[in-house]
Amino acid sequence: MSLQTIALPLSDEDQARADFYALIARLLLAPPNAGLLKALADAEPIHAEGLAEAGIALEDAWLKLSQAASVMDAAAVADEFSALFISTGNPLLNPYGSFYVAGHLNDVPLAELRQDLGRLGIARARGVGELEDHLGALCETMRVLITGAPGIARQPLEEQQHLFTAHIQPWYAACMADIAGAEAANFYKVVAAFIGAYLGVEALAFAMWQPADSNVAA
């Protein structure tokens, strides 16, 4: 059962956060098409002020992602995505929390995540192939916590922080290192650097945040 809240309009900062999470989910769940590559190539630089080295790293990673997108062919990126994440046997990479935390797919971390999602009224949509602890699915869940969705209320920063620190932060860096280090990775080396930089900013922001500072209205 979802919480019933009346929320203030989404702030510019939270909209930007939601947009970044949506982009990360898109890049991890499917290869970017020509339209998305063009949008990334045409994207304006970002300015992550007040976050020192983490902000500089994100600005640099975003610029490099935009530059890489400007020279990539969608078909080549699709082939790369398949080589990295899709296989009739065992894929080269498995961006799942259970795999990184427990060493096996569909393990205790997935069960714990499902408990948290169930408490929030969130469940995997029918027909979706990826398990809920896929990093792309988790980033889409973060987007939903920030913006809300039909039948799911926006959640306060406490809930966002809990999902991030419990289910993303313990393993995302190792996952990004594996993607960047994969022999088949080209465009996705740059994607991994961007994702790692953005999630690093989120980790720092959550570490600095205190509940008394929250402006989310319920």
BAFI-3210 file (N, C-alpha, C; in Angstrom, 3 decimals, decimal comma, padded with zeros to 6 digits):
// residues 218
n [1|2|3|4|5|6|7|8|9|10|11|12|13|14|15|16|17|18|19|20|21|22|23|24|25|26|27|28|29|30|31|32|33|34|35|36|37|38|39|40|41|42|43|44|45|46|47|48|49|50|51|52|53|54|55|56|57|58|59|60|61|62|63|64|65|66|67|68|69|70|71|72|73|74|75|76|77|78|79|80|81|82|83|84|85|86|87|88|89|90|91|92|93|94|95|96|97|98|99|100|101|102|103|104|105|106|107|108|109|110|111|112|113|114|115|116|117|118|119|120|121|122|123|124|125|126|127|128|129|130|131|132|133|134|135|136|137|138|139|140|141|142|143|144|145|146|147|148|149|150|151|152|153|154|155|156|157|158|159|160|161|162|163|164|165|166|167|168|169|170|171|172|173|174|175|176|177|178|179|180|181|182|183|184|185|186|187|188|189|190|191|192|193|194|195|196|197|198|199|200|201|202|203|204|205|206|207|208|209|210|211|212|213|214|215|216|217|218]
n.u [000,851|000,669|002,010|-000,014|000,347|000,659|002,583|005,034|005,828|008,284|011,653|014,197|016,699|016,056|014,670|016,740|018,338|016,623|016,500|019,147|019,307|017,396|018,646|020,952|019,737|018,587|020,886|022,054|020,180|019,560|021,039|022,021|020,043|020,259|019,082|019,321|022,104|022,701|021,429|022,967|025,422|024,865|024,425|024,518|027,341|027,712|027,460|028,635|028,400|029,933|030,750|033,363|036,077|034,536|032,486|033,944|034,927|032,545|031,687|033,754|033,487|030,959|031,388|033,184|031,534|029,654|031,323|032,197|029,773|029,292|030,819|030,167|028,653|025,354|024,769|027,224|027,502|025,347|026,192|028,381|027,124|025,672|027,808|028,854|026,748|024,810|024,054|023,752|024,546|026,426|026,560|029,176|029,294|027,561|025,476|024,280|023,064|023,004|024,902|027,312|027,415|026,782|027,837|026,369|023,654|020,254|020,030|020,364|020,629|018,813|016,369|016,210|016,083|013,628|011,915|012,119|011,181|008,593|007,476|007,262|005,415|006,252|006,865|008,288|007,561|005,209|006,435|008,965|012,325|014,715|015,968|015,092|017,377|019,202|021,471|020,586|017,797|017,608|018,424|016,330|014,354|015,240|014,740|011,942|011,396|012,158|010,546|008,025|005,312|002,596|000,317|002,295|003,721|005,854|008,882|010,339|013,599|014,795|013,942|014,966|017,704|018,049|017,503|019,532|021,967|021,773|021,346|022,657|025,094|027,008|028,168|028,336|030,678|032,554|031,264|031,242|033,987|034,492|033,057|034,420|036,894|036,523|037,410|035,882|034,712|034,152|032,689|031,254|033,164|033,423|030,809|030,693|032,509|031,133|028,757|029,855|030,959|028,663|027,123|028,927|028,805|026,169|026,461|028,197|026,598|024,424|025,798|026,473|024,037|021,481|018,592|017,092|017,507|015,886|013,621|011,404|007,983|005,264]
n.v [-001,183|002,152|005,210|007,965|011,143|014,705|016,516|019,108|021,056|019,545|020,192|022,015|020,841|018,226|017,356|017,309|015,337|013,140|012,976|012,276|009,758|008,428|008,468|006,915|004,465|003,909|003,610|001,363|-000,637|-000,965|-000,561|002,720|004,435|006,036|008,550|009,080|009,068|011,336|013,287|013,206|013,949|016,576|017,746|020,187|021,365|020,375|021,769|021,005|022,293|023,042|020,533|019,857|017,758|015,566|016,773|017,969|015,681|014,583|016,584|016,379|013,711|013,798|015,538|013,989|011,808|013,059|013,819|011,289|010,189|011,718|010,679|008,069|005,206|004,023|001,326|000,084|000,553|-000,924|-003,508|-003,645|-003,437|-005,854|-007,679|-007,204|-007,460|-009,328|-012,700|-016,098|-017,919|-017,444|-014,043|-011,643|-009,583|-008,969|-006,920|-006,912|-006,546|-008,783|-010,472|-009,076|-008,570|-010,971|-012,929|-014,547|-014,748|-013,699|-013,800|-013,342|-010,429|-009,571|-010,484|-008,927|-006,388|-006,598|-006,682|-004,051|-002,665|-003,677|-002,607|-000,005|-000,161|-000,872|-002,844|-005,259|-004,708|-006,464|-008,684|-007,598|-008,338|-008,121|-008,595|-007,043|-006,081|-005,375|-002,925|-000,930|-001,147|-000,484|002,185|003,251|002,836|004,619|006,982|006,912|007,082|009,705|011,267|010,143|008,063|006,716|005,693|005,463|007,240|010,159|009,894|010,716|012,150|010,480|007,885|007,678|007,883|005,576|003,452|003,888|003,740|001,201|-000,581|000,151|001,632|-000,171|-001,693|-000,548|000,720|-001,332|-002,720|-000,800|-000,620|-003,154|-003,036|-000,939|-002,131|-004,231|-006,087|-005,887|-003,437|-000,148|002,424|002,007|002,091|004,805|005,394|003,943|005,412|007,841|007,011|006,035|008,422|010,037|008,541|008,600|011,289|011,351|009,582|011,066|013,330|012,213|011,311|013,704|014,808|015,603|014,494|016,625|018,639|018,242|019,233|018,080|017,802|016,194]
n.w [000,000|-000,893|000,439|001,271|000,252|000,120|-001,872|-002,189|-005,155|-007,273|-006,629|-008,487|-008,123|-007,243|-009,504|-011,355|-010,188|-010,420|-013,199|-013,846|-012,604|-014,139|-016,652|-016,136|-015,517|-018,001|-019,639|-018,522|-018,752|-021,402|-024,666|-025,782|-028,188|-031,472|-031,139|-028,378|-028,122|-029,662|-028,148|-025,826|-026,900|-027,563|-025,154|-022,529|-020,587|-017,126|-013,810|-010,861|-008,061|-004,893|-004,041|-004,097|-004,874|-005,719|-007,163|-009,246|-010,490|-011,450|-013,259|-015,162|-015,993|-017,152|-019,309|-020,826|-021,406|-023,063|-025,175|-026,067|-026,904|-029,128|-031,160|-031,455|-032,955|-033,122|-033,688|-033,216|-030,484|-029,541|-030,188|-028,503|-026,002|-025,988|-025,976|-023,464|-021,544|-022,296|-022,892|-024,009|-022,214|-019,426|-018,829|-019,555|-017,695|-014,643|-013,401|-010,688|-007,370|-005,589|-006,737|-006,404|-003,647|-002,298|-003,898|-005,524|-007,840|-007,255|-004,394|-000,790|-000,577|-002,569|-001,553|000,762|-000,373|-001,719|000,469|001,436|-000,830|-000,985|001,333|000,526|-001,434|-003,989|-006,813|-009,073|-012,450|-014,472|-016,888|-017,038|-017,446|-015,917|-012,603|-009,448|-008,151|-010,057|-011,178|-012,919|-012,607|-009,912|-010,002|-011,470|-009,576|-007,604|-008,983|-009,026|-006,288|-005,870|-007,627|-007,561|-008,807|-010,800|-008,431|-006,543|-004,047|-003,868|-002,038|001,158|001,933|003,815|003,123|000,530|001,086|002,646|000,808|-001,054|000,480|001,603|-000,535|-002,909|-002,541|-001,273|-003,349|-005,915|-006,879|-007,276|-009,290|-011,372|-011,792|-012,818|-015,241|-016,545|-016,783|-018,500|-021,370|-023,667|-023,452|-024,557|-025,354|-023,023|-021,026|-020,603|-019,883|-017,475|-015,925|-015,722|-014,393|-011,989|-011,004|-010,679|-008,815|-006,755|-006,019|-005,071|-002,887|-001,257|-000,794|000,608|002,864|004,039|004,589|006,950|008,754|009,846|008,068|005,919|003,342|002,327|001,920|003,485]
ca.u [000,000|001,499|001,703|-000,804|000,955|000,521|003,955|005,332|006,413|009,636|012,681|015,087|017,756|015,527|014,379|018,022|018,724|015,760|016,896|020,393|018,995|016,698|019,644|021,772|018,912|018,467|022,153|022,379|019,154|019,501|022,001|021,421|019,786|020,878|018,517|019,922|023,497|022,725|021,071|024,142|026,444|024,451|024,122|025,312|028,160|027,050|028,265|028,320|029,028|029,893|031,074|034,812|036,630|033,465|031,808|034,842|034,949|031,292|031,723|034,681|032,910|029,834|031,970|033,735|030,405|029,119|032,279|032,169|028,506|029,311|031,562|029,763|027,581|024,397|024,896|028,429|027,222|024,453|027,032|029,176|026,216|025,407|029,022|029,082|025,655|023,843|024,662|022,876|025,037|026,710|027,061|030,476|029,068|026,273|025,346|023,242|023,526|023,256|026,142|028,459|027,417|026,733|028,562|025,433|022,427|019,015|020,436|019,807|020,429|017,587|015,238|016,147|015,598|012,198|011,208|012,052|010,305|007,222|007,030|006,974|004,406|006,918|007,113|008,749|006,457|005,015|007,121|010,327|013,223|015,768|015,586|015,036|018,678|020,009|021,777|019,687|016,487|017,727|018,448|014,960|013,639|015,598|013,978|010,550|011,340|012,302|009,459|006,749|004,810|001,190|000,083|003,446|004,001|007,229|009,345|011,252|015,025|015,150|013,728|015,937|019,007|018,092|017,628|020,850|023,062|021,618|021,238|023,481|026,422|028,015|028,752|028,327|032,028|033,154|030,585|031,738|035,364|034,441|032,636|035,513|038,026|036,192|038,095|034,914|034,149|034,683|031,792|030,810|034,180|033,069|029,557|031,003|033,118|030,060|027,882|030,593|031,089|027,383|026,743|029,825|028,225|025,002|026,941|028,708|025,477|023,682|026,623|026,458|022,670|020,884|017,120|016,530|017,686|015,004|012,527|010,340|006,734|004,367]
ca.v [000,000|003,342|006,295|009,039|012,411|015,869|016,987|020,360|020,833|019,015|021,230|021,855|019,896|016,867|016,995|016,967|014,025|012,137|012,844|011,518|008,360|007,877|008,247|005,767|003,268|003,668|003,144|000,044|-001,627|-001,136|000,327|003,970|004,528|007,197|009,756|009,333|009,449|012,729|014,136|013,272|014,731|017,984|018,173|021,268|020,974|020,517|022,423|020,411|023,219|022,762|019,146|019,725|016,809|014,737|017,571|018,113|014,386|014,435|017,500|015,822|012,476|014,187|016,075|012,874|011,043|013,818|013,717|009,926|009,996|012,450|009,936|006,660|004,715|003,293|-000,109|-000,367|000,552|-002,058|-004,709|-003,609|-003,751|-007,296|-008,388|-007,009|-007,752|-010,311|-013,962|-017,262|-018,604|-016,457|-012,780|-011,200|-008,750|-009,163|-005,752|-007,199|-006,444|-010,097|-011,008|-008,380|-008,615|-012,349|-013,826|-015,340|-014,070|-014,084|-014,216|-012,602|-008,996|-009,357|-010,668|-007,751|-005,287|-006,787|-006,290|-002,585|-002,215|-004,021|-001,637|001,234|-000,400|-000,962|-004,221|-005,389|-004,714|-007,709|-008,745|-007,074|-009,470|-007,934|-008,625|-005,717|-005,611|-004,884|-001,527|-000,090|-001,165|000,269|003,616|003,609|002,916|005,895|008,021|006,848|007,618|011,158|011,930|009,459|007,405|006,379|004,791|005,452|008,618|010,588|009,516|011,694|011,853|009,332|006,655|007,686|007,595|004,172|002,564|004,081|003,253|-000,230|-001,456|000,607|002,085|-001,194|-002,464|000,074|001,045|-002,565|-002,999|000,129|-001,005|-004,324|-002,587|-000,162|-002,998|-005,306|-005,936|-005,521|-002,111|001,035|003,481|001,747|002,569|006,193|005,309|003,508|006,533|008,793|006,449|006,039|009,800|010,540|007,851|009,110|012,553|011,004|009,014|012,172|014,169|011,508|011,277|015,054|015,228|015,263|014,546|017,932|019,553|017,870|020,149|017,338|017,904|015,054]
ca.w [000,000|-000,981|001,363|000,674|000,619|-000,751|-001,928|-002,861|-006,487|-007,259|-006,771|-009,637|-007,746|-007,262|-010,887|-011,969|-009,650|-011,044|-014,599|-013,889|-012,315|-015,306|-017,694|-015,751|-015,703|-019,442|-020,182|-017,992|-019,088|-022,857|-025,320|-026,249|-029,624|-032,103|-030,554|-027,072|-028,347|-030,119|-027,007|-024,960|-027,594|-027,573|-023,788|-021,956|-019,422|-015,829|-012,789|-009,559|-007,127|-003,468|-003,727|-004,195|-005,839|-006,279|-008,172|-010,394|-011,169|-012,182|-014,403|-016,148|-016,525|-018,017|-020,540|-021,597|-021,920|-024,187|-026,274|-026,585|-027,614|-030,395|-032,179|-031,427|-033,814|-032,292|-033,921|-032,531|-029,049|-029,295|-030,192|-027,269|-024,895|-026,035|-025,571|-022,035|-020,620|-022,794|-023,300|-023,856|-021,027|-018,389|-019,389|-019,077|-016,520|-013,967|-012,524|-009,699|-006,000|-005,002|-007,289|-005,828|-002,187|-001,807|-004,787|-006,309|-008,235|-006,569|-003,056|000,343|-000,831|-003,346|-000,633|001,630|-001,207|-001,950|001,688|001,447|-001,912|-000,612|002,329|-000,192|-002,458|-005,287|-007,240|-010,460|-013,405|-015,192|-018,168|-016,935|-017,312|-014,932|-011,200|-008,848|-007,684|-011,173|-010,874|-013,698|-011,955|-008,663|-010,326|-011,812|-008,307|-006,994|-009,690|-008,566|-004,925|-005,937|-008,359|-007,468|-010,013|-010,583|-007,315|-005,637|-003,640|-003,648|-000,713|001,772|001,808|004,653|002,350|-000,554|001,680|003,063|-000,343|-001,651|001,319|001,868|-001,707|-004,034|-002,145|-000,940|-004,445|-007,249|-007,333|-007,803|-010,560|-012,380|-012,092|-013,694|-016,573|-017,139|-017,046|-019,436|-022,653|-024,705|-023,180|-025,230|-024,894|-021,654|-020,094|-020,305|-019,135|-016,114|-015,206|-015,412|-013,360|-010,733|-010,520|-010,194|-007,581|-005,731|-005,552|-004,249|-001,629|-000,452|-000,376|001,650|004,064|004,621|004,889|008,235|008,618|010,203|006,949|004,813|003,005|001,658|002,665|003,352]
c.u [000,886|001,059|000,951|-000,235|000,560|001,876|004,040|005,864|007,856|010,640|013,520|016,176|017,249|015,148|015,655|018,493|017,916|016,154|018,194|020,133|018,290|017,686|020,504|021,002|018,821|019,741|022,516|021,387|019,050|020,533|021,321|021,194|020,415|020,363|019,128|021,389|023,597|022,405|022,254|025,233|026,140|024,243|025,057|026,197|027,363|028,022|027,818|029,028|028,929|030,256|032,544|035,211|035,548|032,725|032,651|034,881|033,686|031,269|032,599|034,096|031,749|030,343|032,500|032,624|029,814|030,038|032,262|030,898|028,520|030,013|031,141|028,620|026,661|024,529|026,120|028,217|026,304|025,238|027,871|028,319|025,942|026,614|029,250|028,010|024,711|024,580|023,634|023,315|025,192|027,234|028,429|030,342|027,673|026,071|024,198|023,835|023,849|024,588|027,351|028,534|027,523|027,484|027,689|024,249|021,265|019,278|019,830|019,650|019,179|016,364|015,089|015,646|014,095|011,377|011,051|011,103|008,849|006,649|006,632|005,914|004,971|007,193|007,584|007,547|006,391|005,724|008,532|011,271|014,241|015,210|015,737|016,399|019,662|020,244|020,907|018,307|016,518|017,752|017,071|014,101|013,967|014,853|012,538|010,430|011,406|011,065|008,078|006,374|003,356|001,029|001,208|003,803|005,491|007,624|010,328|012,696|015,457|015,025|014,717|017,317|019,108|018,276|019,019|021,942|022,978|021,795|022,066|024,917|027,417|028,726|028,881|029,742|032,722|032,552|031,102|033,182|035,402|034,028|033,789|036,691|037,762|036,839|037,143|034,373|034,893|033,868|031,424|031,907|033,841|031,769|029,832|031,629|032,070|029,166|028,592|030,717|029,770|026,982|027,679|029,339|027,018|025,441|027,442|027,572|024,663|024,475|026,599|025,078|022,230|019,377|016,521|016,632|016,701|013,896|011,382|009,089|005,888|002,942]
c.v [001,232|004,386|007,390|010,369|013,493|016,540|018,347|020,062|020,381|020,150|020,973|020,831|018,458|016,433|016,584|015,601|012,919|011,898|012,047|010,037|007,697|007,576|007,029|004,470|002,910|003,086|001,748|-001,036|-001,891|-000,213|001,597|003,925|005,806|008,499|010,094|009,722|010,904|013,677|014,283|014,121|016,225|018,562|019,282|020,732|021,148|021,156|021,893|021,215|022,708|021,345|018,836|018,704|015,957|015,490|017,750|016,819|014,177|015,342|016,924|014,574|012,772|014,720|014,942|011,975|011,739|013,710|012,325|009,672|010,649|011,680|008,470|006,390|003,832|001,787|-000,674|-000,426|-000,618|-003,362|-004,790|-003,986|-005,254|-008,087|-008,312|-007,630|-008,867|-011,555|-015,064|-018,104|-017,602|-015,176|-012,439|-010,408|-008,982|-008,025|-005,878|-007,120|-007,779|-010,671|-010,384|-008,502|-010,046|-013,340|-014,689|-014,471|-014,551|-014,595|-013,273|-011,110|-008,694|-009,498|-009,455|-006,529|-005,406|-006,446|-004,773|-002,072|-002,518|-003,053|-000,320|001,062|-000,486|-002,424|-004,216|-005,483|-006,050|-007,634|-008,198|-008,230|-009,330|-007,987|-007,237|-005,188|-005,360|-003,391|-000,574|-000,008|-000,379|001,772|004,092|003,707|004,211|007,033|008,071|007,390|009,141|011,823|011,378|008,855|007,077|005,332|004,722|006,899|008,902|010,275|010,544|011,242|010,684|008,024|006,563|007,299|006,119|003,248|002,677|003,431|001,754|-001,082|-001,037|000,873|000,962|-001,819|-001,742|000,335|-000,176|-002,919|-002,085|-000,187|-002,204|-003,936|-001,861|-001,044|-004,113|-005,047|-005,460|-004,109|-001,026|002,232|003,270|001,972|003,989|006,241|004,930|004,629|007,567|008,275|006,463|007,429|010,312|009,869|008,232|010,428|012,281|010,449|010,114|013,038|013,506|011,453|012,620|015,455|014,765|015,399|015,890|018,921|019,297|018,897|019,443|017,402|016,688|015,490]
c.w [000,000|000,028|000,627|001,144|-000,360|-000,752|-002,599|-004,262|-006,369|-007,464|-008,016|-009,346|-007,808|-008,670|-011,608|-011,482|-010,313|-012,489|-014,736|-013,605|-013,498|-016,430|-017,372|-015,949|-017,176|-020,032|-019,705|-018,398|-020,588|-023,488|-025,793|-027,754|-030,168|-031,495|-029,213|-027,218|-028,787|-028,966|-026,050|-025,600|-027,543|-026,175|-023,327|-020,825|-018,137|-014,848|-011,428|-008,486|-005,693|-003,084|-003,974|-005,247|-006,491|-007,380|-009,420|-011,195|-011,991|-013,405|-015,522|-016,802|-017,472|-019,349|-021,419|-022,159|-023,134|-025,402|-026,892|-027,390|-028,980|-031,505|-032,261|-032,397|-032,983|-032,471|-033,211|-031,017|-028,690|-029,269|-028,915|-026,062|-024,841|-025,552|-024,065|-021,158|-021,052|-023,256|-023,157|-022,667|-019,906|-019,026|-018,816|-017,786|-015,963|-012,974|-011,517|-008,292|-005,378|-005,467|-006,608|-004,314|-001,670|-002,684|-005,655|-006,700|-007,391|-005,160|-002,010|000,058|-001,644|-002,448|000,280|000,867|-001,427|-000,714|001,737|000,367|-001,582|000,400|001,665|-001,280|-003,853|-005,608|-008,684|-011,385|-014,138|-016,549|-018,159|-016,646|-016,194|-013,511|-010,582|-008,405|-008,821|-010,949|-011,685|-013,078|-010,651|-008,925|-010,769|-010,547|-007,584|-007,669|-009,196|-007,140|-004,928|-006,530|-008,067|-008,814|-009,761|-009,479|-006,308|-005,305|-003,640|-002,216|-000,157|001,639|002,684|003,885|001,189|-000,033|002,059|001,874|-000,951|-000,809|001,568|000,620|-002,926|-003,596|-001,870|-002,136|-005,776|-007,758|-007,916|-009,150|-011,655|-012,756|-013,027|-015,114|-017,262|-017,527|-018,035|-020,786|-023,744|-024,544|-023,945|-024,768|-023,432|-020,613|-019,643|-019,515|-017,681|-015,298|-014,811|-014,284|-012,009|-010,148|-009,970|-008,881|-006,436|-005,157|-004,656|-002,892|-000,702|000,067|000,734|002,948|004,793|005,123|006,269|008,116|008,922|009,060|005,815|004,637|002,313|002,518|002,423|003,605]
res [m|s|l|q|t|i|a|l|p|l|s|d|e|d|q|a|r|a|d|f|y|a|l|i|a|r|l|l|l|a|p|p|n|a|g|l|l|k|a|l|a|d|a|e|p|i|h|a|e|g|l|a|e|a|g|i|a|l|e|d|a|w|l|k|l|s|q|a|a|s|v|m|d|a|a|a|v|a|d|e|f|s|a|l|f|i|s|t|g|n|p|l|l|n|p|y|g|s|f|y|v|a|g|h|l|n|d|v|p|l|a|e|l|r|q|d|l|g|r|l|g|i|a|r|a|r|g|v|g|e|l|e|d|h|l|g|a|l|c|e|t|m|r|v|l|i|t|g|a|p|g|i|a|r|q|p|l|e|e|q|q|h|l|f|t|a|h|i|q|p|w|y|a|a|c|m|a|d|i|a|g|a|e|a|a|n|f|y|k|v|v|a|a|f|i|g|a|y|l|g|v|e|a|l|a|f|a|m|w|q|p|a|d|s|n|v|a|a]
***
